[in-house]
Structures are given as C-alpha cells and as structure tokens.
Amino acid sequence: MSLDDALAAWAASVRLPATTAADIYQRIVMTPAAARATSPGLDPAWWRRFTADFTTRMIATTQPVRWAA
C-alpha cells in the first residue's frame, strides 16, 4: 500500500455526508461577507490559522529526532 492509497483510504473514511458538506458550504461560501465578519461562529481567518498550524506541525514532525544517550 502506497502513501497515496493510505491517504485515499483515510479520506474516504472521514468524508462528510453530502448533506453536512452542503450545509457547511452554504454557511461559509454563500454567507455575505458582512454577515461572516459579525458571526461569532464563522471567523473569516479560520483557514489561514488552520494552514499555519498544520504547516507548523508538519515541519515539526520532519525534524530529526535526538537519540537518547
């Protein structure tokens, strides 16, 4: 099993039901910008924070591990 196969299997197992995905899409994409800016549950900068956090964790996991003495 390749990494691509493992990622595809994981993605298939965590895929949202179509109705849930459509609801999320409606809340994020179809909501006017003014409403997004004032909605307490829908922060416009969430994607930027998510990718920054994910990138930080990904880089940290690729750092060499010190061997115990």
C-alpha positions as CSV (number, residue, x, y, z in Angstrom):
1,M,0.0,0.0,0.0
2,S,1.4,3.4,-1.0
3,L,1.1,6.6,0.8
4,D,-1.4,7.8,-1.8
5,D,-3.5,4.7,-1.1
6,A,-3.3,5.2,2.6
7,L,-4.4,8.9,2.3
8,A,-7.2,7.9,-0.1
9,A,-8.5,5.3,2.4
10,W,-8.3,7.8,5.3
11,A,-10.1,10.5,3.2
12,A,-12.9,8.0,2.3
13,S,-13.3,7.1,6.0
14,V,-13.7,10.7,7.2
15,R,-15.7,12.0,4.3
16,L,-18.7,14.1,5.4
17,P,-22.2,13.1,4.4
18,A,-23.3,15.1,1.4
19,T,-26.0,17.0,3.4
20,T,-23.4,18.0,6.0
21,A,-20.9,19.2,3.4
22,A,-23.7,21.2,1.6
23,D,-24.6,22.8,4.9
24,I,-21.0,23.8,5.6
25,Y,-20.7,25.1,2.1
26,Q,-23.8,27.2,2.4
27,R,-22.6,28.7,5.8
28,I,-19.2,29.6,4.5
29,V,-19.4,30.4,0.8
30,M,-22.9,31.7,0.4
31,T,-23.0,33.9,3.5
32,P,-22.5,37.6,2.7
33,A,-19.1,39.0,3.8
34,A,-20.7,41.4,6.2
35,A,-22.5,38.5,8.0
36,R,-19.3,36.5,8.1
37,A,-17.5,39.3,9.8
38,T,-20.1,39.6,12.5
39,S,-20.9,35.9,13.0
40,P,-19.3,34.6,16.2
41,G,-19.1,31.1,14.9
42,L,-17.6,31.8,11.5
43,D,-14.3,33.6,11.7
44,P,-13.1,34.8,8.3
45,A,-9.4,34.0,9.1
46,W,-10.0,30.3,10.2
47,W,-8.4,28.9,7.1
48,R,-5.2,30.9,7.4
49,R,-4.9,29.9,11.1
50,F,-5.6,26.2,10.2
51,T,-3.0,26.1,7.5
52,A,-0.4,27.9,9.6
53,D,-1.0,25.4,12.5
54,F,-0.9,22.4,10.2
55,T,2.3,23.6,8.5
56,T,4.0,24.1,11.8
57,R,3.0,20.6,13.0
58,M,4.1,19.1,9.7
59,I,7.5,20.7,9.8
60,A,8.0,19.7,13.4
61,T,7.4,16.1,12.6
62,T,10.1,16.1,9.9
63,Q,12.8,17.3,12.2
64,P,15.4,14.8,13.1
65,V,14.8,13.1,16.5
66,R,17.6,13.2,19.0
67,W,18.6,9.7,20.2
68,A,18.6,9.1,23.9
69,A,22.1,8.8,25.4
